[in-house]
Amino acid sequence: MRKIGIVMDSTGYLSKDILDQFQICVVPLNVNIGNETYPETELSNRVYFEKLSRISGLSTTSQPSVGKFLEAYEAMFAEGVEDIISIHISSAISGTIHSAQMAKDLASKSDIHIFDSRSSALGLGVLAWAAAEWAEQGLSAIEIMERLKSLVHETELYFIVNTLDNLRKGGRIGGAAALVGTLLQIKPILYFNDSAHIDVFDKVRSRSRAWQCVLDELIRALSSGKRYRICVMHVNIPDEGVILLNELKERYPEHEVRLFEAGPVIATHVGAGAFGLTFHPWPYLE
């Protein structure tokens, strides 16, 4: 029987095989398209973009309700879980953690540990994955939380996008920063800055140069000599994702490389065709 349950919100985008293997519970954010609202986990990117094409304007997103978190926590306690570690999208850009915290305050047991990933997409997902592996290895909830506090600072995420308009309209990035994406067909590279907000890491003239810029950051990290878990991610461009995956597998066979697809919540803010990398040392040795 599991002693520690792992919860993450749906913006972590781990694949079904990992979620099933480690019994990670996913609480979905909501996607609002026109007058319709969908839990993110019920929308594939194909269906999302199809529905989006039928409305004028952009979709929006919203955090899970307190009730959704409470339902997830109580179900895990009912299964015999003793502690829950709940890992979520940066509190600087979403109220998701606030909902999780309120649910913790209402839960029948207080053994719920809320962790701010200070990131999103696979920047969040790899932390939940790490926590699940540590739980399987028999670490206590306190030990896992302490390791997460260290690992979060060694977890890097870079997203290459075609435009910053969606982020600007959604209030996730300032107008001045968004302006760079409209000038001279510049391709912005996004990351989470020290205050855990989305920011522009660099600005280049083409997708290939943007990818090389991100690879330079990976090469810098790998120069430490540590083994890394490297996650390629894409928004609705699976063929390009496979090309990038195979490139990295060929270049770095000694490291773990996986491919993931970011879903409609992230797609709402970065648009179709975005792609990037998340990576951190793994196995993690303190």
N, C-alpha and C positions, 0 to 999 in steps of 0.2 A: 504494500500500500504506500502511495506517495505521502511523504510527510510535508513537503513543500510544494505548493502550487504556484505556477508562473502565469501571470496575466499580462497581456499587452493590448494596446489598442490596435485598430486595423491598419494604421499607417506604418506598421513595422514590416509588412509585406513578406514575411517568411513563407516559404512554399509549404504545401500541404504535407509533404513527407516529413518535414521537420516539425511542424505543428503536431502531427499525429505521433511521431516518435517520442516526443517529450511532453505530450499532453498539454501543450500551451493553450490557454484559453484566450480567445480574441474577442474584445468588446469593440463593436464597430462605431466609427464616426458616421455621420449622416451626410448624404449628398442631396442637395436640393436642385432639381432641374425643372424650371418653370414652376408649376403648382404642385409638383410631385416631390416627395421625400423618400429616399431609399437608404437603408443601411448599406454601408460601403461593401460589406461582404456579400451582398446580393447582386452586385453589379460587376460584370466583367468590363474591361475597357472597351471591347467591341460594342456592347450594348450601351455603355455610357456615351460614347461618341455618336452613336446612332441617335440616341434620344436628344443629345445636345444639338444635333444638326436640325432638329425640328422646332427649336425655340430661337427667339432673338435674344441676344445677350449671353452672359456667362452663367454657368452654374455657381452655386455657393456651397459651403460646407458648414457643419455645426458639430459641436462636441456631443458625446453620448450623454444620455440622461443619467442622473444619479441612480434611478431605478435599475437601469441596465447593469451598472456596476454592482449594485447591491445584489441583484439576482445572480450574477456570476460568482460573487464572493460566497454567498450563502450556499449555492450549489456545490462549491468546492469544499466548504466546511462539512456539508452533509455527506460528502464522499469520504470523509475521514482525514482531509488535509489539515495539518496543524498550523502551518504558517503560509501566508500568501505574499508573494513579491509581485507588485503591480508596476509595470514599467511603461512610461508614456511619452508622447510627443512633447517637445519643449514647451514649458509653461509660458515662455516669452511670446509664443505665437498662437497658443490655443488654451482654452479653458478646460481641456480634458482632465488634467490633473486635479483641478478644483472639483469636478464631478466625482472623481475617484476618492478624493479626501472626504467629501461629504458622505459618500457611501460607507467609507470606513467608519465614520463617526456613528452611523446608524446600524452597523452590522452587529450580529449577535456575539461575535468575538472580536477582540481588538488586535489579534495577531496578523495584521495586514501592514505591509511595508511598502510605501509609495516611493517610487524612484523617478526622478526627472531625467530623461535621456539627454536633455539639452540639444536634441536633434530631432530628426524624423526619418521616414523611409527606412532604408537599411541601416542608417546610423542608429536608429532605435532597435530595429530587428536583430542586429547582431548582438546587442546587449541582452535582449531577452533570450536569445539562443545560448549565449554564454552562461546566463543565470540558470537556465534549464540543465545545461551540462554539469554545472557545479552542484546543483541539487541532486542530480543522478549520482554524482560521485560521493554524496553524503555530507557535504558542507552544510552548516547551519544557516538559517536565514540571516543572522547577524554577520556571519563570515561572508556570505554572498553579497550583502549590501556593502560591506567594506571593500570587497574586490571591485564591485561595480563603480564605486566612487573613484577608484584608481583607473580602471579600464576606460571610463568615459572620456578621460583626458588623452587617451591614446587612440581613440576611435575617430577617424577622419571621414568626412563625406564631402563629395564634390559633385555638383549637378551641372551639366551643360544644357542650356535652354536656347530656344530660338527667339524668344521674346520675354521681356519682363512686364508686359502689359497686364497679364493676369494677376501677377503678384501686386502690382501697383494698385489695380482696381480693387483687389481684395484687402488692401491695407497692410500687406505683409512686407512691403519694402517701400522706401521713400521715393517720391517723385524724381528727385535728383539722380538717385541710383538707377531708376528705371529708364531715365533718358539715355543712358549710354547704350542701351540695347536697340535704340532706334537710329543711332548714328552710324552711317557708313556700313550698315549690315554687320555690326559687331556681334559676336557670339559671347554672351556673358557666361562666366563660370560662377556658380553660387556655392556658398558654404555657410555654416553656422559660426558666427563670430564669438568672441569671448563672452559676450552678454547673452549668447544663445539665441540671437536673432538671425534671420536670413540676411545675408549680405553678399555683395559682389566681391569675389576673390580676385578675379582678373577679367580682362576684356581682350579678346583676340578677333581676328578677321575671318576665321573659318572654323568649321567643326573639326577638321583634322588638326589644326593648330591648338584648338581647345583641348582635344583629346591628348595631344602630346604634353600640354601644360599639366593636365591631371596626372599623366604617366610620370612626369618629372617629380611630382609630389610623392607618388608611390615609390619611385626609385630612391628618393631621399629616405623614406621610411624603411625600405628594405635594406639600406646600407647599414642599419644597426646589427645585421646578422641574425635577427630573430626570424622565426617562422611566422607567417602572416595568414590570416583568413581574408581573402579578397573577394568582394561581392560586386559583380557588374549588375547594374540596374537600368531598366529602360521603361519608357512610357509608350506602349503601343507600337513599338518597332522591333518585333521579335527577331526578324532576320538579321538586323544590324546588331542586336544583342548577342546572337550566336557568333557572329564574326568577331566581336570584341572578346567574348569568352574564349574562343579558340586561340586568338592572338595571345591572350594572357597565359593560357595554359601552356602554350608552346614556349613562351618567354620565361615563365616562372614555374617549371614543373615541380619544384620542391615545395611550393606553397599550395594551400587549398584555395581553389578558385570556383565560385559558383555564380549562376545567373538567376536573377529575379526580375519580376515585373512589378513596377510601382502602379498602384491602382487609381481609381477615380478621384479620391481626395487630393492626392498629390497632382494628378493630371489637371484638376481644376485650377491649381495655382501655377503650374509650370508649363502646361500645354502638351499637346501630342509631340512626339519626336524628341523629347528630352531624354538624356541618358547620363550615366556617370558611374562613380565608384564609391564604395565604402570599404575601409580596411582597418584592421587592428591586429596586434600581435596575438597569435593563437597557436598552440596552447599558451595561456597567459601565465607567466612565471613572475611572481612578485620578487 
